[in-house]
Amino acid sequence: SRVAFAAAAAAFAAMPEIQPGVSRSEVRRLKELEMAKGGGAAGWRAGGSYLLNNSATGGTGVEEPEAERESSRSPRRRSQEASQLAERLAKKAKEEAENAATIASATPIQKAKEMKEREREKARLKKEAQERERIQREEEKARQKAAKVKAEPIKRY
């Protein structure tokens, strides 16, 4: 069986088109993962730095901390953003309170009445649609009958 396996392996090696391998996209992805790991402890440790002086991506890998970015904003702009955020939150809270009030105030009897009313409206609309279809069918029959009468010449014997 070892001889057969060796012969199969030799035949397999002779046909490179069916050799199992890693596609170019997989190779590229693996390289990117290796480059992203970085070196040393940061490379293997969970939560390590994503890019440390990676020249392949052209970045230094050092990102500006959030506090430094915030301090670059003017005090007027910060207060304006804070007031806009407060307005949005107040508007959202007001809408949620209104929705909660309408839901909470509806008793089971009121809910049942509303459902019954919706069902009646739906049935009324369905009945109207059926009536329109019936009238259209009758008109179409009348048109076809009129066309048939016009198409047939009057026979005189």
ZAMARGU-4260 file (C-alpha; in steps of 0.2 Angstrom, whole numbers, plus 5000, padded with zeros to 4 digits):
<rodrens>
0) 5000/5000/5000 | 5015/5012/5003 | 5021/5008/4985 | 5003/5013/4978 | 5003/5029/4989
5) 5021/5034/4983 | 5015/5030/4965 | 5000/5041/4967 | 5010/5055/4975 | 5022/5055/4961
10) 5008/5055/4948 | 5000/5069/4958 | 5016/5079/4958 | 5018/5077/4939 | 5001/5086/4937
15) 5003/5103/4944 | 4986/5109/4938 | 4977/5098/4951 | 4989/5101/4966 | 4981/5107/4981
20) 4987/5124/4985 | 4983/5141/4992 | 4976/5154/4980 | 4984/5170/4977 | 4970/5179/4987
25) 4972/5168/5002 | 4991/5171/5001 | 4988/5190/5001 | 4976/5189/5015 | 4988/5178/5025
30) 5002/5191/5022 | 4991/5205/5027 | 4986/5196/5043 | 5005/5193/5047 | 5009/5211/5044
35) 4995/5217/5055 | 5001/5206/5069 | 5016/5216/5071 | 5031/5210/5081 | 5035/5205/5099
40) 5022/5203/5112 | 5010/5214/5102 | 5010/5202/5088 | 5003/5187/5097 | 4994/5195/5112
45) 4975/5197/5111 | 4971/5215/5110 | 4988/5220/5104 | 4991/5235/5093 | 4984/5233/5076
50) 4998/5241/5066 | 5015/5246/5074 | 5025/5256/5062 | 5019/5246/5047 | 5028/5253/5032
55) 5018/5243/5019 | 5002/5252/5023 | 5011/5269/5024 | 5006/5273/5041 | 5015/5275/5058
60) 5001/5265/5067 | 5000/5278/5080 | 4983/5285/5081 | 4979/5302/5089 | 4971/5299/5106
65) 4952/5304/5107 | 4956/5318/5120 | 4969/5326/5109 | 4956/5327/5095 | 4943/5334/5106
70) 4954/5348/5113 | 4957/5354/5095 | 4939/5359/5094 | 4934/5377/5099 | 4924/5379/5114
75) 4910/5386/5104 | 4909/5371/5093 | 4909/5359/5107 | 4895/5368/5116 | 4885/5369/5099
80) 4887/5350/5097 | 4882/5347/5115 | 4866/5357/5113 | 4862/5348/5097 | 4865/5331/5105
85) 4854/5337/5120 | 4840/5343/5108 | 4840/5326/5098 | 4839/5316/5115 | 4825/5327/5121
90) 4815/5325/5105 | 4818/5306/5105 | 4813/5305/5123 | 4797/5315/5120 | 4792/5304/5105
95) 4795/5288/5116 | 4785/5295/5130 | 4770/5299/5118 | 4771/5282/5111 | 4771/5274/5128
100) 4757/5285/5134 | 4746/5280/5119 | 4750/5261/5122 | 4748/5262/5141 | 4731/5271/5140
105) 4723/5259/5128 | 4713/5246/5138 | 4710/5229/5132 | 4692/5234/5127 | 4698/5249/5118
110) 4711/5238/5108 | 4697/5226/5104 | 4686/5240/5098 | 4700/5247/5087 | 4703/5230/5080
115) 4685/5227/5076 | 4684/5244/5067 | 4699/5240/5057 | 4691/5223/5052 | 4675/5232/5047
120) 4685/5245/5036 | 4695/5231/5028 | 4679/5221/5024 | 4670/5237/5017 | 4685/5241/5006
125) 4685/5222/5000 | 4667/5223/4996 | 4669/5240/4986 | 4683/5232/4976 | 4673/5217/4972
130) 4658/5228/4966 | 4670/5238/4955 | 4677/5222/4947 | 4659/5215/4944 | 4654/5232/4936
135) 4669/5231/4925 | 4666/5213/4920 | 4648/5218/4915 | 4654/5233/4905 | 4667/5222/4896
140) 4653/5209/4892 | 4642/5223/4885 | 4656/5230/4874 | 4660/5212/4868 | 4642/5209/4864
145) 4641/5226/4855 | 4656/5222/4845 | 4650/5205/4840 | 4633/5213/4834 | 4643/5226/4823
150) 4655/5213/4816 | 4641/5201/4810 | 4632/5208/4795 | 4613/5207/4794 | 4608/5192/4784
155) 4594/5194/4772 | 4587/5179/4762
</rodrens>
